[in-house]
Amino acid sequence: MELTPVQRIVTFTVVVLVLAGLGAYLFLPKSNDGASAAGRPKPASSSSQPIQPTTTPATPPPVSRSPGTGSGGGPADIYSWLPFTQSGLTSAAKVTTTFASDYGTYSYRQTATSYLAPMKPLMTSALADVIGRAFATPGVAARRVKSQQTATGSATITSLRAFGPNSLTFVVSLDEHLTSTSGPSQQVISYAVTLTGSGDTWQVSDIEYAQDGNQ
């Protein structure tokens, strides 16, 4: 059926109003409900006047920090907790590895005096006496000469076992490469090496097998 001009105008007007209403529904802001708000982050408030809470907020739990962080969340200065400085620890470690390497390096041609020579500046006189007597023990020295034994030592620190205001004890792995009339061989021995001193000045005062002493 053909519409009259008046009917066309009325029909057009109705269509426009329906489209306008649909556009308003689809595009104008709507109030948030619980289901829709849960699916997206809450936007930051841009109001200049903050909303005052109606109830007293709960006290937030304390922030837990690991021992390796400072109050600002950055790395902590662990040396502020210890009785020595980083420089002092580095110096003690150097003395330890040098001493242990020399301790594991010897030749059947050496006397006790020549064997002790490189270690003397690094250890106490009391320890030098003990090591010298052990090296020169007749039975030990005779076996060393008979087998023409030589050794080259290389030391590595594996841990810091103990420390105090004037002492440090390192666990050291001593790798010895030996030659003798029986041919070449290798052995790795773990020692506990104790140093006494302070600052950057340290001397070795004791050496024991790691499983036996300096616990």
C-alpha positions as a Markdown table, in Angstrom:
| # | Residue | x | y | z |
|---|---|---|---|---|
| 1 | Met | 0.0 | 0.0 | 0.0 |
| 2 | Glu | 1.4 | 3.4 | -1.0 |
| 3 | Leu | 1.8 | 5.9 | 1.9 |
| 4 | Thr | 0.5 | 9.4 | 1.7 |
| 5 | Pro | 2.9 | 12.3 | 2.2 |
| 6 | Val | 1.7 | 12.8 | 5.8 |
| 7 | Gln | 2.2 | 9.1 | 6.6 |
| 8 | Arg | 5.7 | 9.3 | 5.1 |
| 9 | Ile | 6.6 | 12.3 | 7.3 |
| 10 | Val | 5.2 | 10.5 | 10.4 |
| 11 | Thr | 7.1 | 7.3 | 9.6 |
| 12 | Phe | 10.4 | 9.1 | 9.0 |
| 13 | Thr | 10.0 | 11.0 | 12.3 |
| 14 | Val | 9.4 | 7.7 | 14.2 |
| 15 | Val | 12.5 | 6.1 | 12.6 |
| 16 | Val | 14.7 | 9.1 | 13.5 |
| 17 | Leu | 13.5 | 9.0 | 17.2 |
| 18 | Val | 14.1 | 5.3 | 17.4 |
| 19 | Leu | 17.6 | 5.6 | 16.0 |
| 20 | Ala | 18.4 | 8.5 | 18.3 |
| 21 | Gly | 17.2 | 6.5 | 21.4 |
| 22 | Leu | 19.3 | 3.5 | 20.3 |
| 23 | Gly | 22.4 | 5.7 | 19.9 |
| 24 | Ala | 21.9 | 7.2 | 23.3 |
| 25 | Tyr | 21.7 | 3.8 | 24.8 |
| 26 | Leu | 24.8 | 2.5 | 23.0 |
| 27 | Phe | 27.2 | 5.5 | 23.3 |
| 28 | Leu | 26.3 | 7.5 | 26.3 |
| 29 | Pro | 28.1 | 6.7 | 29.6 |
| 30 | Lys | 26.3 | 4.2 | 31.9 |
| 31 | Ser | 26.7 | 3.6 | 35.6 |
| 32 | Asn | 29.1 | 0.8 | 36.7 |
| 33 | Asp | 27.7 | -2.3 | 38.1 |
| 34 | Gly | 29.7 | -5.0 | 40.0 |
| 35 | Ala | 30.0 | -7.4 | 37.1 |
| 36 | Ser | 31.4 | -4.9 | 34.6 |
| 37 | Ala | 33.7 | -3.1 | 37.1 |
| 38 | Ala | 35.4 | -6.4 | 38.0 |
| 39 | Gly | 36.6 | -6.9 | 34.5 |
| 40 | Arg | 38.8 | -3.8 | 34.1 |
| 41 | Pro | 41.1 | -1.8 | 36.3 |
| 42 | Lys | 39.7 | 1.0 | 38.4 |
| 43 | Pro | 40.6 | 4.4 | 36.9 |
| 44 | Ala | 42.6 | 6.9 | 39.0 |
| 45 | Ser | 40.5 | 9.6 | 40.6 |
| 46 | Ser | 40.8 | 13.0 | 39.0 |
| 47 | Ser | 38.7 | 14.8 | 41.7 |
| 48 | Ser | 40.4 | 17.6 | 43.5 |
| 49 | Gln | 38.5 | 16.8 | 46.7 |
| 50 | Pro | 39.3 | 13.2 | 47.9 |
| 51 | Ile | 36.4 | 11.2 | 49.1 |
| 52 | Gln | 36.6 | 10.7 | 52.9 |
| 53 | Pro | 36.1 | 7.2 | 54.1 |
| 54 | Thr | 33.1 | 6.5 | 56.3 |
| 55 | Thr | 35.0 | 4.0 | 58.4 |
| 56 | Thr | 38.6 | 3.9 | 59.8 |
| 57 | Pro | 40.8 | 2.0 | 57.3 |
| 58 | Ala | 42.6 | -1.1 | 58.6 |
| 59 | Thr | 46.3 | -0.7 | 59.4 |
| 60 | Pro | 48.3 | -2.0 | 56.5 |
| 61 | Pro | 50.5 | -5.0 | 57.2 |
| 62 | Pro | 54.3 | -4.3 | 57.7 |
| 63 | Val | 56.4 | -4.5 | 54.6 |
| 64 | Ser | 58.7 | -7.5 | 54.7 |
| 65 | Arg | 62.2 | -7.0 | 53.4 |
| 66 | Ser | 64.9 | -9.6 | 52.8 |
| 67 | Pro | 68.2 | -9.3 | 54.7 |
| 68 | Gly | 69.9 | -8.1 | 51.5 |
| 69 | Thr | 67.9 | -4.9 | 51.2 |
| 70 | Gly | 68.2 | -1.6 | 52.9 |
| 71 | Ser | 65.5 | 0.7 | 54.2 |
| 72 | Gly | 65.0 | 2.1 | 50.7 |
| 73 | Gly | 64.6 | -1.3 | 49.1 |
| 74 | Gly | 68.1 | -1.2 | 47.6 |
| 75 | Pro | 71.1 | -3.5 | 48.3 |
| 76 | Ala | 72.2 | -3.4 | 51.9 |
| 77 | Asp | 75.8 | -2.7 | 52.9 |
| 78 | Ile | 76.5 | -6.0 | 54.6 |
| 79 | Tyr | 79.9 | -4.8 | 55.7 |
| 80 | Ser | 78.3 | -2.4 | 58.1 |
| 81 | Trp | 77.2 | -5.5 | 60.0 |
| 82 | Leu | 80.6 | -7.2 | 60.1 |
| 83 | Pro | 83.8 | -6.5 | 62.1 |
| 84 | Phe | 85.8 | -6.0 | 58.9 |
| 85 | Thr | 85.6 | -4.0 | 55.7 |
| 86 | Gln | 85.4 | -5.2 | 52.1 |
| 87 | Ser | 89.0 | -4.2 | 51.6 |
| 88 | Gly | 90.0 | -6.1 | 54.8 |
| 89 | Leu | 88.2 | -9.3 | 53.7 |
| 90 | Thr | 89.8 | -9.1 | 50.2 |
| 91 | Ser | 93.3 | -8.7 | 51.8 |
| 92 | Ala | 92.7 | -11.7 | 54.1 |
| 93 | Ala | 91.5 | -13.8 | 51.2 |
| 94 | Lys | 94.5 | -13.0 | 49.2 |
| 95 | Val | 96.8 | -13.9 | 52.0 |
| 96 | Thr | 94.9 | -17.2 | 52.5 |
| 97 | Thr | 95.1 | -18.4 | 48.9 |
| 98 | Thr | 98.8 | -17.3 | 48.5 |
| 99 | Phe | 99.8 | -19.1 | 51.7 |
| 100 | Ala | 97.8 | -22.3 | 50.9 |
| 101 | Ser | 99.3 | -22.4 | 47.3 |
| 102 | Asp | 102.8 | -22.1 | 48.8 |
| 103 | Tyr | 102.0 | -24.7 | 51.5 |
| 104 | Gly | 101.1 | -27.2 | 48.8 |
| 105 | Thr | 104.2 | -26.4 | 46.6 |
| 106 | Tyr | 107.5 | -28.1 | 47.5 |
| 107 | Ser | 110.3 | -30.3 | 46.2 |
| 108 | Tyr | 112.4 | -33.1 | 47.6 |
| 109 | Arg | 115.5 | -30.9 | 47.0 |
| 110 | Gln | 114.3 | -28.2 | 49.4 |
| 111 | Thr | 115.3 | -27.7 | 53.0 |
| 112 | Ala | 112.8 | -26.7 | 55.6 |
| 113 | Thr | 114.2 | -23.1 | 55.4 |
| 114 | Ser | 113.8 | -22.8 | 51.6 |
| 115 | Tyr | 110.3 | -24.4 | 51.8 |
| 116 | Leu | 109.2 | -21.9 | 54.5 |
| 117 | Ala | 110.7 | -18.8 | 52.8 |
| 118 | Pro | 107.7 | -17.7 | 50.6 |
| 119 | Met | 105.3 | -18.4 | 53.4 |
| 120 | Lys | 107.1 | -16.6 | 56.3 |
| 121 | Pro | 105.7 | -13.1 | 55.6 |
| 122 | Leu | 102.2 | -14.5 | 55.5 |
| 123 | Met | 102.1 | -16.5 | 58.8 |
| 124 | Thr | 103.0 | -16.1 | 62.4 |
| 125 | Ser | 106.3 | -17.2 | 63.7 |
| 126 | Ala | 104.7 | -19.9 | 65.9 |
| 127 | Leu | 103.0 | -21.5 | 62.9 |
| 128 | Ala | 106.3 | -21.3 | 60.9 |
| 129 | Asp | 108.0 | -23.3 | 63.6 |
| 130 | Val | 105.3 | -26.0 | 63.5 |
| 131 | Ile | 105.3 | -26.3 | 59.7 |
| 132 | Gly | 109.1 | -26.3 | 59.5 |
| 133 | Arg | 109.4 | -29.1 | 62.0 |
| 134 | Ala | 106.8 | -31.2 | 60.2 |
| 135 | Phe | 108.5 | -30.7 | 56.8 |
| 136 | Ala | 111.9 | -31.7 | 58.3 |
| 137 | Thr | 110.6 | -34.8 | 60.2 |
| 138 | Pro | 113.2 | -37.5 | 59.4 |
| 139 | Gly | 110.8 | -40.2 | 58.2 |
| 140 | Val | 108.7 | -37.8 | 56.1 |
| 141 | Ala | 111.7 | -36.1 | 54.6 |
| 142 | Ala | 113.4 | -39.5 | 53.7 |
| 143 | Arg | 110.3 | -40.7 | 51.9 |
| 144 | Arg | 110.1 | -37.4 | 50.0 |
| 145 | Val | 113.7 | -37.7 | 48.9 |
| 146 | Lys | 113.5 | -41.4 | 48.1 |
| 147 | Ser | 110.5 | -41.0 | 45.8 |
| 148 | Gln | 111.9 | -37.7 | 44.4 |
| 149 | Gln | 108.6 | -36.1 | 45.1 |
| 150 | Thr | 107.6 | -32.6 | 44.0 |
| 151 | Ala | 104.3 | -30.8 | 44.2 |
| 152 | Thr | 102.7 | -27.7 | 42.8 |
| 153 | Gly | 99.7 | -26.3 | 44.8 |
| 154 | Ser | 96.8 | -24.2 | 43.7 |
| 155 | Ala | 94.3 | -22.9 | 46.3 |
| 156 | Thr | 90.7 | -21.8 | 46.1 |
| 157 | Ile | 88.5 | -20.5 | 48.9 |
| 158 | Thr | 85.2 | -22.4 | 49.1 |
| 159 | Ser | 83.7 | -20.7 | 52.2 |
| 160 | Leu | 84.1 | -18.4 | 55.1 |
| 161 | Arg | 83.6 | -20.7 | 58.1 |
| 162 | Ala | 83.9 | -18.3 | 61.0 |
| 163 | Phe | 84.9 | -14.7 | 61.9 |
| 164 | Gly | 85.4 | -12.5 | 64.9 |
| 165 | Pro | 86.8 | -9.0 | 65.6 |
| 166 | Asn | 90.4 | -10.1 | 65.0 |
| 167 | Ser | 90.1 | -13.5 | 63.2 |
| 168 | Leu | 88.8 | -15.2 | 60.1 |
| 169 | Thr | 88.6 | -18.8 | 59.2 |
| 170 | Phe | 88.4 | -19.8 | 55.5 |
| 171 | Val | 87.8 | -23.3 | 54.1 |
| 172 | Val | 90.3 | -23.8 | 51.3 |
| 173 | Ser | 90.4 | -26.4 | 48.5 |
| 174 | Leu | 94.1 | -27.2 | 47.8 |
| 175 | Asp | 94.7 | -28.9 | 44.5 |
| 176 | Glu | 98.1 | -30.5 | 44.4 |
| 177 | His | 99.8 | -31.8 | 41.2 |
| 178 | Leu | 102.5 | -34.3 | 42.2 |
| 179 | Thr | 105.4 | -36.0 | 40.4 |
| 180 | Ser | 107.5 | -38.8 | 41.8 |
| 181 | Thr | 109.3 | -41.9 | 40.7 |
| 182 | Ser | 105.8 | -43.5 | 40.6 |
| 183 | Gly | 104.7 | -41.0 | 38.0 |
| 184 | Pro | 102.3 | -38.0 | 38.1 |
| 185 | Ser | 99.3 | -37.8 | 40.4 |
| 186 | Gln | 96.8 | -35.3 | 41.7 |
| 187 | Gln | 95.1 | -34.8 | 45.1 |
| 188 | Val | 92.6 | -32.3 | 46.4 |
| 189 | Ile | 92.6 | -31.6 | 50.1 |
| 190 | Ser | 90.2 | -29.3 | 52.1 |
| 191 | Tyr | 91.9 | -27.2 | 54.8 |
| 192 | Ala | 90.6 | -24.7 | 57.4 |
| 193 | Val | 92.9 | -21.8 | 57.4 |
| 194 | Thr | 92.7 | -19.3 | 60.3 |
| 195 | Leu | 94.0 | -15.7 | 60.1 |
| 196 | Thr | 94.5 | -13.1 | 62.8 |
| 197 | Gly | 94.8 | -9.4 | 62.4 |
| 198 | Ser | 92.7 | -6.4 | 61.5 |
| 199 | Gly | 92.1 | -3.9 | 58.7 |
| 200 | Asp | 94.3 | -4.9 | 55.7 |
| 201 | Thr | 96.9 | -6.7 | 57.8 |
| 202 | Trp | 96.5 | -10.4 | 58.3 |
| 203 | Gln | 98.7 | -13.4 | 59.0 |
| 204 | Val | 97.9 | -17.1 | 59.0 |
| 205 | Ser | 97.9 | -18.5 | 62.5 |
| 206 | Asp | 96.6 | -22.0 | 62.0 |
| 207 | Ile | 96.0 | -24.6 | 59.3 |
| 208 | Glu | 94.1 | -27.9 | 59.9 |
| 209 | Tyr | 92.3 | -30.4 | 57.8 |
| 210 | Ala | 88.8 | -28.9 | 57.3 |
| 211 | Gln | 87.1 | -31.9 | 58.9 |
| 212 | Asp | 89.3 | -31.8 | 62.0 |
| 213 | Gly | 89.8 | -28.3 | 63.2 |
| 214 | Asn | 88.7 | -24.6 | 63.2 |
| 215 | Gln | 85.0 | -25.5 | 63.5 |
